Amino acid sequence: MCHNPKLGTRHVQVLFLFLALAICFSMRVNMSMAIVAMTEDDIDGSFDWSMQTQSYVLTSFLWGYIVLQIPSGALEARYGAKVLLMLCMLVNSGISLTIPSVARKARWTGLCFCRVVQGLAQGCLFPSTHSLVSRWIPINEMGMLGSVVYGGTFLGTSMQLLVSGFIIQHFGWPTIFYVNGTCGTVWFVFYMYYGSDSPQKSNLISTEEKQYIQASMQIFEESKLKNTPWKMILTCCPFYALLTSHCGHNWGFWTLITELPTYMNDVLGVHITQNGLLLAIPYMTLYLLSFPFGFMTDLAMKHNWCSISACRKICNSIGEFGPAVMLIVLCQVPAGHVTLTVAMLSGVVGLSAGHLTGIWLTHIDMTPNFAGSVMGITNFFANITGIIAPLVAGAVIADEDDPRQWHTVFYISSGIYFVTNLVYIIFGSSEVQPWNDPDYTATPTGPQRQMPSVTELNSISRVRRMSAVSI
């Protein structure tokens, strides 16, 4: 058996992916804080934009983001996940550095254009990251290291919200975009030299570590993965359950991330400098809770306490039912109780950490070979709901100072959280799908091999997991 290197090249790659998600999500959410300062009446040079116009600016990122979700799977197979991830960061960093000047000259239309381009580039972010995670992280380390990688989204979000108020107060809102652009540029330079598509392509990894990673995974040679089994994916019931839950999660996420700064500013009367600090608490809570979820998931798999599907569904239920209940409780908090409101918001956002070891890893569980392609499809539709959610909020909230209208938005999100996770519980599965093996993918020419049963494939999967854990 292969020895388990405690620290190795895979951890370096995990660090790069963690930082990539942290920086990209900082760029993704920075507009939620910046737009509060950009539209303040008592600030010189502010923009007189209505709530509906602000909704256009806040959702414009997603207009571009959804475009490359599905094609990114094919692009990743052709050019490699590393190239796509680097391109994503380069474009986002360059645009971030130019946003302040474009906003002043071209107003909200020019700003929307910049955000669309950023979103277009980030359309490759999760498909490429999912592909890299599936190739670099062994099955028995997936819970913890996967939480580290995807926890970058929440640390980036919380840090952006935390420092934005301070930056705006002392340096002005344009500085937010300059800092993000600079961080992304530095990441790009280092990853260009030290990043790699897979252990097989890395010049830094030891033979020992490479064998350890390969021993625990169901990844096939990349030359066999050119043809994605689209028909089998699109006729797979667990895939649609995964898609439904992903859409429901994104509805709640984008409602909160785009609307909470305005809610706290207008309803709770929290000033912009405090707004970022208080908003960062829920997302820092989410980041910290992601590690216990990851640890317990790895422990459950190691000791075979439950099936992988049951484990994912339990985690995801905490991550979706929890926020659904907490949003209802939030609506019962009396006006003016800022501390209690922040505590409730910490519960709403923090408990959603369960989706990291729930639906997020289900993509990789179902098909480690085509995780990027499947993520591209679900993320495409999930982010359409992410576009719709803030627009619905903008339509519902005619008076930004009326708490009852905000409560209506929260009730809608709560119901969507509940229903979509219920679909995942009933129809979802984390068992490896037969079409994960490219040798069994139907092709227009040549005979097809008989497809093995799901039970046979998962039997192989369990043996590999057990052998990896015992290493």
C-alpha positions as CSV (number, residue, x, y, z in Angstrom):
1,M,0.0,0.0,0.0
2,C,1.1,3.6,-0.7
3,H,2.2,5.7,2.2
4,N,0.1,8.8,3.1
5,P,2.3,11.9,2.9
6,K,0.9,14.2,5.6
7,L,1.9,17.3,3.7
8,G,2.5,17.4,0.0
9,T,1.9,19.0,-3.4
10,R,-1.8,18.3,-3.1
11,H,-2.0,20.7,-0.1
12,V,-0.3,23.4,-2.2
13,Q,-2.9,23.0,-4.9
14,V,-5.6,23.1,-2.2
15,L,-4.2,26.4,-1.0
16,F,-4.2,27.9,-4.5
17,L,-7.8,26.8,-5.1
18,F,-8.8,28.2,-1.7
19,L,-7.2,31.5,-2.5
20,A,-8.7,31.6,-6.0
21,L,-12.2,31.2,-4.6
22,A,-11.6,33.7,-1.8
23,I,-10.4,36.3,-4.3
24,C,-13.0,35.7,-6.9
25,F,-15.8,35.8,-4.3
26,S,-14.4,39.0,-3.0
27,M,-14.7,40.4,-6.5
28,R,-18.2,38.9,-6.8
29,V,-19.7,40.5,-3.7
30,N,-17.7,43.7,-3.4
31,M,-20.4,45.5,-5.4
32,S,-23.0,44.8,-2.7
33,M,-21.0,47.0,-0.3
34,A,-19.7,49.5,-2.8
35,I,-23.1,50.4,-4.2
36,V,-24.3,51.5,-0.7
37,A,-21.6,54.1,-0.7
38,M,-21.9,54.9,-4.4
39,T,-25.6,55.9,-4.0
40,E,-25.3,57.7,-0.6
41,D,-27.0,61.1,-0.9
42,D,-24.5,62.9,1.3
43,I,-21.4,61.8,-0.5
44,D,-19.9,64.0,-3.3
45,G,-20.1,62.4,-6.7
46,S,-22.6,59.8,-5.7
47,F,-25.0,58.2,-8.2
48,D,-28.7,58.8,-8.1
49,W,-29.9,55.2,-8.9
50,S,-33.3,53.8,-8.0
51,M,-33.6,50.4,-6.2
52,Q,-34.5,48.8,-9.5
53,T,-31.4,50.2,-11.2
54,Q,-29.3,49.0,-8.3
55,S,-30.8,45.5,-8.8
56,Y,-29.7,45.6,-12.4
57,V,-26.1,46.5,-11.3
58,L,-26.1,43.8,-8.6
59,T,-27.4,41.1,-10.9
60,S,-25.4,42.0,-14.0
61,F,-22.5,39.8,-12.8
62,L,-24.8,36.8,-13.1
63,W,-25.9,37.7,-16.7
64,G,-22.4,36.9,-17.9
65,Y,-21.8,34.2,-15.3
66,I,-24.3,31.8,-16.6
67,V,-23.1,31.9,-20.2
68,L,-20.1,29.7,-19.9
69,Q,-21.3,27.3,-17.2
70,I,-22.2,24.4,-19.6
71,P,-19.5,25.1,-22.3
72,S,-16.8,25.3,-19.6
73,G,-16.9,21.5,-19.3
74,A,-16.0,21.1,-22.9
75,L,-13.4,23.9,-22.6
76,E,-11.8,22.3,-19.6
77,A,-11.5,19.0,-21.5
78,R,-9.8,20.8,-24.4
79,Y,-7.6,23.3,-22.7
80,G,-7.3,22.0,-19.1
81,A,-8.7,23.4,-15.8
82,K,-5.6,25.3,-15.0
83,V,-5.8,27.4,-18.1
84,L,-9.4,28.2,-17.5
85,L,-8.8,29.1,-13.9
86,M,-5.9,31.4,-14.8
87,L,-7.9,33.1,-17.5
88,C,-10.8,33.6,-15.0
89,M,-8.5,35.3,-12.5
90,L,-6.7,37.4,-15.1
91,V,-9.9,38.9,-16.6
92,N,-11.5,39.5,-13.3
93,S,-8.4,41.3,-11.9
94,G,-8.0,43.5,-15.0
95,I,-11.7,44.5,-15.0
96,S,-11.7,45.1,-11.2
97,L,-8.8,47.6,-11.7
98,T,-10.8,49.6,-14.3
99,I,-14.3,49.6,-12.7
100,P,-14.0,52.9,-10.9
101,S,-13.1,54.9,-14.0
102,V,-15.7,53.1,-16.1
103,A,-18.4,53.8,-13.5
104,R,-17.7,57.5,-13.5
105,K,-17.6,57.8,-17.3
106,A,-20.3,55.4,-18.5
107,R,-22.4,55.3,-15.3
108,W,-24.5,52.3,-14.5
109,T,-24.6,50.9,-18.1
110,G,-20.8,50.8,-18.2
111,L,-20.7,49.3,-14.8
112,C,-23.1,46.6,-15.8
113,F,-20.9,45.8,-18.8
114,C,-17.8,45.4,-16.6
115,R,-19.7,43.1,-14.2
116,V,-21.1,41.0,-17.1
117,V,-17.5,40.5,-18.4
118,Q,-16.3,39.5,-14.9
119,G,-19.2,37.1,-14.6
120,L,-18.5,35.7,-18.0
121,A,-14.9,34.9,-16.9
122,Q,-16.0,33.4,-13.6
123,G,-18.4,31.1,-15.4
124,C,-15.3,28.8,-15.6
125,L,-14.5,29.1,-11.9
126,F,-16.5,26.3,-10.3
127,P,-16.4,23.8,-13.2
128,S,-12.6,24.1,-13.3
129,T,-12.2,24.1,-9.5
130,H,-14.5,21.0,-9.3
131,S,-12.4,19.2,-11.9
132,L,-9.1,20.1,-10.1
133,V,-10.6,19.0,-6.7
134,S,-11.7,15.7,-8.1
135,R,-8.1,15.0,-9.4
136,W,-6.1,16.3,-6.5
137,I,-8.0,15.3,-3.3
138,P,-8.2,11.7,-2.3
139,I,-11.6,10.4,-1.4
140,N,-10.8,9.9,2.3
141,E,-9.6,13.5,2.5
142,M,-12.4,15.0,0.5
143,G,-14.5,16.2,3.4
144,M,-11.9,18.3,5.2
145,L,-9.8,19.4,2.2
146,G,-12.9,20.0,0.1
147,S,-14.2,22.2,2.9
148,V,-11.0,24.1,3.0
149,V,-11.2,24.8,-0.8
150,Y,-14.8,25.8,-0.9
151,G,-14.6,27.6,2.4
152,G,-12.6,30.1,0.5
153,T,-15.9,31.4,-1.0
154,F,-17.1,32.3,2.5
155,L,-13.8,33.6,3.9
156,G,-13.5,35.8,0.8
157,T,-17.1,37.0,1.3
158,S,-16.7,37.7,5.0
159,M,-13.3,39.4,4.6
160,Q,-14.7,41.6,1.8
161,L,-17.7,42.6,3.9
162,L,-15.5,43.1,7.0
163,V,-12.9,45.5,5.4
164,S,-15.2,47.3,2.9
165,G,-16.6,49.7,5.4
166,F,-13.2,50.7,6.7
167,I,-11.8,51.1,3.2
168,I,-14.8,53.2,2.1
169,Q,-14.6,55.4,5.1
170,H,-10.8,56.1,4.8
171,F,-10.0,55.7,1.1
172,G,-13.3,55.8,-0.8
173,W,-15.2,53.0,-2.6
174,P,-12.9,52.8,-5.7
175,T,-10.1,51.4,-3.4
176,I,-12.1,48.2,-2.9
177,F,-11.8,47.3,-6.6
178,Y,-8.1,48.3,-6.7
179,V,-7.3,46.0,-3.8
180,N,-9.2,43.0,-5.3
181,G,-7.6,43.5,-8.7
182,T,-4.1,43.6,-7.2
183,C,-4.6,40.4,-5.1
184,G,-5.9,38.6,-8.2
185,T,-2.9,39.6,-10.2
186,V,-0.4,38.3,-7.6
187,W,-2.3,35.0,-7.4
188,F,-2.1,34.6,-11.2
189,V,1.6,35.1,-11.3
190,F,2.3,32.4,-8.6
191,Y,-0.3,29.9,-9.9
192,M,1.1,30.2,-13.4
193,Y,4.4,28.6,-12.1
194,Y,3.2,26.3,-9.3
195,G,-0.3,25.2,-10.3
196,S,-1.1,22.0,-12.2
197,D,-4.1,20.3,-13.8
198,S,-3.4,16.9,-12.1
199,P,-0.8,14.9,-10.2
200,Q,0.2,13.3,-13.5
201,K,1.1,16.7,-15.0
202,S,2.8,18.1,-11.9
203,N,6.6,18.4,-11.8
204,L,6.6,19.1,-8.1
205,I,4.8,16.0,-6.8
206,S,6.7,13.0,-5.4
207,T,6.1,9.6,-6.8
208,E,5.0,8.4,-3.4
209,E,2.3,11.1,-3.2
210,K,1.1,10.6,-6.7
211,Q,0.6,6.9,-6.1
212,Y,-1.3,7.7,-2.9
213,I,-3.7,10.0,-4.6
214,Q,-4.3,7.6,-7.5
215,A,-4.9,4.6,-5.2
216,S,-8.0,6.2,-3.7
217,M,-9.8,7.7,-6.7
218,Q,-11.8,6.6,-9.7
219,I,-10.2,9.0,-12.2
220,F,-9.5,7.7,-15.7
221,E,-6.9,8.8,-18.2
222,E,-7.7,12.3,-19.5
223,S,-7.5,11.0,-23.1
224,K,-10.6,9.0,-22.5
225,L,-12.6,11.9,-21.1
226,K,-13.1,14.0,-24.2
227,N,-16.7,12.9,-24.8
228,T,-19.0,13.9,-22.0
229,P,-22.0,11.5,-21.7
230,W,-24.6,14.3,-22.0
231,K,-27.5,12.0,-22.8
232,M,-26.9,9.8,-19.8
233,I,-26.5,12.8,-17.6
234,L,-29.7,14.4,-18.8
235,T,-31.7,11.2,-18.3
236,C,-30.4,10.7,-14.7
237,C,-33.0,11.3,-12.0
238,P,-30.4,12.0,-9.1
239,F,-28.9,14.6,-11.4
240,Y,-32.2,16.5,-11.5
241,A,-32.6,16.3,-7.7
242,L,-29.1,17.7,-7.4
243,L,-30.0,20.5,-9.9
244,T,-33.2,21.4,-8.0
245,S,-31.4,21.7,-4.6
246,H,-28.6,23.7,-6.2
247,C,-31.1,26.2,-7.6
248,G,-32.9,26.5,-4.2
249,H,-29.6,27.1,-2.4
250,N,-28.6,29.8,-4.9
251,W,-31.9,31.6,-4.5
252,G,-31.3,32.0,-0.8
253,F,-27.6,32.8,-1.2
254,W,-28.0,35.6,-3.7
255,T,-31.0,37.1,-2.0
256,L,-29.0,37.5,1.2
257,I,-25.6,38.5,-0.3
258,T,-27.1,41.2,-2.6
259,E,-29.9,42.6,-0.3
260,L,-28.5,42.4,3.3
261,P,-26.3,45.5,3.0
262,T,-29.3,47.6,2.0
263,Y,-31.5,45.9,4.6
264,M,-29.1,46.7,7.4
265,N,-28.6,50.2,6.2
266,D,-32.2,51.2,5.6
267,V,-34.2,49.0,8.0
268,L,-31.8,48.6,10.9
269,G,-30.1,52.0,10.5
270,V,-26.6,50.5,10.6
271,H,-24.0,52.9,9.1
272,I,-21.8,51.7,6.3
273,T,-18.7,51.4,8.5
274,Q,-20.6,49.1,10.9
275,N,-22.6,47.5,8.1
276,G,-19.6,45.6,6.8
277,L,-18.5,44.5,10.2
278,L,-21.9,43.1,11.2
279,L,-22.4,41.5,7.8
280,A,-19.1,39.7,8.0
281,I,-20.1,37.9,11.2
282,P,-22.6,35.6,9.5
283,Y,-20.2,34.7,6.7
284,M,-17.3,34.2,9.1
285,T,-19.6,31.9,11.1
286,L,-20.3,30.0,7.9
287,Y,-16.6,29.6,7.2
288,L,-15.8,28.4,10.7
289,L,-18.7,25.9,10.6
290,S,-17.5,24.4,7.3
291,F,-14.6,22.7,9.1
292,P,-16.7,20.7,11.6
293,F,-18.9,19.6,8.7
294,G,-15.8,18.4,6.8
295,F,-14.3,16.7,9.7
296,M,-17.5,14.8,10.7
297,T,-18.0,13.8,7.0
298,D,-14.5,12.3,6.8
299,L,-15.0,10.6,10.1
300,A,-18.4,9.1,9.1
301,M,-16.9,7.7,5.9
302,K,-13.8,6.3,7.7
303,H,-15.9,4.4,10.2
304,N,-18.7,3.6,7.8
305,W,-21.4,5.1,10.1
306,C,-23.8,5.6,7.2
307,S,-23.9,5.5,3.4
308,I,-22.3,8.4,1.5
309,S,-25.8,9.4,0.2
310,A,-27.2,9.5,3.7
311,C,-24.2,11.5,4.9
312,R,-24.6,14.1,2.1
313,K,-28.4,14.4,2.7
314,I,-28.0,14.9,6.4
315,C,-25.4,17.6,5.9
316,N,-27.4,19.3,3.2
317,S,-30.6,19.2,5.3
318,I,-28.8,21.1,8.0
319,G,-27.6,23.5,5.4
320,E,-31.0,24.1,3.8
321,F,-33.7,23.4,6.4
322,G,-31.7,25.2,9.0
323,P,-31.7,28.6,7.1
324,A,-35.3,28.1,6.2
325,V,-36.3,27.9,9.8
326,M,-34.0,30.7,10.9
327,L,-35.4,33.1,8.2
328,I,-38.8,32.6,9.7
329,V,-37.5,33.3,13.2
330,L,-35.7,36.4,11.8
331,C,-39.0,37.8,10.7
332,Q,-40.3,37.7,14.2
333,V,-37.5,39.8,15.7
334,P,-38.9,43.2,16.8
335,A,-37.6,46.3,14.9
336,G,-34.6,47.9,16.4
337,H,-33.0,44.8,17.9
338,V,-29.8,44.9,15.8
339,T,-27.8,42.4,18.0
340,L,-30.6,39.8,17.9
341,T,-31.0,40.3,14.1
342,V,-27.3,39.7,13.5
343,A,-27.5,36.6,15.6
344,M,-30.4,35.3,13.6
345,L,-28.6,36.1,10.3
346,S,-25.5,34.3,11.6
347,G,-27.8,31.2,12.0
348,V,-29.3,31.6,8.6
349,V,-25.9,32.0,6.8
350,G,-23.8,29.9,9.2
351,L,-25.9,26.7,9.0
352,S,-25.8,26.8,5.2
353,A,-22.2,25.4,5.6
354,G,-23.9,22.0,5.4
355,H,-24.3,22.4,1.6
356,L,-20.5,22.2,1.2
357,T,-20.4,18.6,2.3
358,G,-23.9,18.1,0.9
359,I,-24.8,19.0,-2.7
360,W,-21.4,20.5,-3.4
361,L,-19.6,17.2,-3.0
362,T,-22.4,15.2,-4.5
363,H,-21.3,16.4,-7.9
364,I,-17.9,14.7,-7.3
365,D,-19.5,11.6,-5.7
366,M,-21.8,11.0,-8.6
367,T,-19.1,11.4,-11.3
368,P,-15.5,12.2,-10.3
369,N,-14.6,12.1,-14.0
370,F,-17.2,14.5,-15.2
371,A,-17.7,16.6,-12.1
372,G,-16.8,19.8,-13.9
373,S,-19.4,19.2,-16.7
374,V,-22.1,18.3,-14.2
375,M,-21.2,21.4,-12.0
376,G,-21.4,23.5,-15.2
377,I,-25.0,22.4,-15.9
378,T,-26.3,22.8,-12.3
379,N,-24.5,26.0,-11.8
380,F,-25.9,27.4,-15.1
381,F,-29.5,26.9,-13.9
382,A,-28.8,27.7,-10.3
383,N,-27.4,31.1,-11.3
384,I,-30.4,31.9,-13.4
385,T,-32.3,31.7,-10.1
386,G,-29.6,33.8,-8.7
387,I,-30.5,36.5,-11.2
388,I,-34.2,36.2,-10.6
389,A,-34.0,36.3,-6.8
390,P,-32.7,39.9,-6.4
391,L,-35.0,41.1,-9.2
392,V,-38.0,39.6,-7.3
393,A,-36.7,41.3,-4.1
394,G,-36.5,44.6,-6.0
395,A,-40.0,44.2,-7.3
396,V,-41.4,43.2,-3.8
397,I,-39.7,46.0,-1.9
398,A,-41.3,49.2,-3.0
399,D,-40.4,51.0,0.3
400,E,-36.9,50.1,1.4
401,D,-37.7,51.2,5.0
402,D,-40.7,48.9,5.4
403,P,-39.7,45.7,7.4
404,R,-42.9,43.9,6.3
405,Q,-41.8,44.0,2.6
406,W,-38.4,42.6,3.5
407,H,-40.1,39.9,5.5
408,T,-42.0,38.8,2.4
409,V,-38.7,38.4,0.6
410,F,-37.4,36.3,3.5
411,Y,-40.5,34.1,3.6
412,I,-40.2,33.4,-0.1
413,S,-36.6,32.3,0.3
414,S,-37.5,30.1,3.3
415,G,-40.1,28.2,1.3
416,I,-37.7,27.7,-1.6
417,Y,-35.0,26.3,0.7
418,F,-37.4,23.8,2.2
419,V,-39.1,22.5,-1.0
420,T,-35.9,22.1,-3.1
421,N,-34.0,20.2,-0.3
422,L,-37.0,18.0,0.1
423,V,-36.7,17.0,-3.6
424,Y,-33.0,16.3,-3.0
425,I,-33.8,14.0,0.0
426,I,-36.3,12.0,-1.9
427,F,-34.7,11.6,-5.3
428,G,-31.0,12.5,-4.8
429,S,-28.1,10.1,-4.6
430,S,-24.3,10.3,-4.1
431,E,-23.6,6.8,-5.5
432,V,-21.2,6.7,-8.4
433,Q,-23.2,6.7,-11.6
434,P,-22.5,4.1,-14.3
435,W,-21.7,6.8,-16.9
436,N,-18.8,7.9,-14.8
437,D,-16.7,5.3,-16.6
438,P,-15.8,6.6,-20.1
439,D,-15.4,3.0,-21.3
440,Y,-19.2,2.6,-20.9
441,T,-20.2,5.9,-22.6
442,A,-22.3,5.3,-25.7
443,T,-20.6,6.3,-28.9
444,P,-22.0,6.6,-32.4
445,T,-19.4,4.2,-33.8
446,G,-18.4,0.8,-32.5
447,P,-20.0,-1.6,-30.1
448,Q,-20.8,-0.6,-26.5
449,R,-19.7,-2.6,-23.6
450,Q,-22.3,-3.8,-21.2
451,M,-22.9,-1.2,-18.5
452,P,-22.2,-2.4,-15.0
453,S,-24.8,-1.9,-12.3
454,V,-24.6,1.0,-9.8
455,T,-24.1,-1.5,-7.0
456,E,-21.0,-2.9,-8.7
457,L,-19.5,0.5,-9.3
458,N,-20.1,1.6,-5.7
459,S,-18.7,-1.7,-4.5
460,I,-15.4,-0.8,-6.3
461,S,-15.7,2.7,-4.8
462,R,-16.0,1.4,-1.2
463,V,-13.1,-0.9,-1.6
464,R,-10.9,2.0,-2.9
465,R,-12.0,4.2,0.0
466,M,-11.3,1.5,2.5
467,S,-7.9,0.9,1.1
468,A,-7.1,4.6,1.0
469,V,-8.2,5.0,4.7
470,S,-6.1,2.1,5.8
471,I,-3.0,3.5,4.1
